[in-house]
Amino acid sequence: MNVRAVESTALATIAYDNARKALRLEFCSGAVYQYFGVSAAVHEALLLADSKGRHFNQAIRGCFPYRLINFQAKAPDAEVRVEWRR
């Protein structure tokens, strides 16, 4: 699977496995999803789209089965507050 970094406010990387017809998307939020049954044409159209986020919403989101692979928030310096209540 070849991973490509992309310029987008929604997506950080796009990877595609032609043999498995699997598209892996890493979002800028840190979430990584894998979409199944995605044709090479859909992958290419996403790479060529002026707005990758808009193209994702119109042509991929809700159109293919998927699974969440990983989620790590991309804010390592963010303050984390834990509130305990009794």
C-alpha positions in Angstrom: 0.0 0.0 0.0 1.5 3.3 -1.2 0.9 6.1 1.3 0.7 9.7 -0.1 0.7 12.8 2.0 -1.9 15.3 0.6 -2.6 19.0 0.9 -6.0 19.1 2.5 -7.7 20.6 5.6 -9.6 17.3 6.0 -7.1 14.5 4.9 -3.5 14.0 5.9 -2.7 10.9 3.9 -4.3 8.7 1.3 -3.2 5.1 0.6 -4.6 2.5 -1.8 -4.3 -1.2 -2.3 -5.3 -2.1 -5.8 -5.3 -5.9 -5.2 -7.7 -5.5 -2.3 -9.6 -2.5 -3.6 -9.0 -0.9 -0.2 -8.6 2.8 0.4 -7.0 4.0 3.6 -7.6 7.6 4.7 -5.9 9.3 7.5 -7.8 12.4 8.5 -6.2 15.5 10.0 -8.0 14.7 13.3 -5.8 11.6 13.6 -8.6 9.1 12.7 -7.6 6.4 10.2 -10.3 4.6 8.2 -10.2 1.9 5.7 -12.8 1.7 2.9 -13.5 -1.5 1.0 -14.6 -2.1 -2.6 -13.2 1.2 -3.8 -12.2 1.2 -7.5 -8.9 2.6 -8.7 -10.9 5.3 -10.5 -12.4 6.5 -7.3 -8.9 6.6 -5.7 -7.5 8.6 -8.6 -10.4 11.0 -8.6 -9.8 11.7 -4.9 -6.1 12.4 -5.5 -6.9 14.8 -8.3 -9.8 16.6 -6.5 -9.3 20.3 -5.8 -11.0 19.8 -2.5 -10.3 16.3 -1.1 -12.7 16.8 1.8 -15.6 17.7 -0.5 -14.8 14.9 -2.8 -14.7 12.4 0.1 -18.1 13.6 1.3 -19.6 13.4 -2.1 -18.1 10.2 -3.6 -16.8 8.0 -0.7 -18.5 8.8 2.6 -21.6 6.6 3.0 -20.9 4.8 -0.3 -18.5 2.1 0.8 -18.2 -0.3 3.8 -15.5 0.9 6.2 -13.8 0.3 9.5 -12.0 2.6 11.9 -8.4 1.4 12.1 -6.9 3.9 14.6 -7.6 7.1 16.3 -5.0 9.3 18.0 -5.8 12.9 18.5 -3.2 15.1 16.8 -2.9 17.5 19.6 0.0 16.2 21.8 0.5 19.5 23.5 -3.2 20.0 24.3 -4.1 20.2 27.9 -6.1 17.3 29.1 -8.5 17.7 32.0 -9.9 14.9 34.0 -12.7 15.7 36.3 -13.6 13.2 39.1 -17.0 13.4 40.7 -18.2 11.5 43.7 
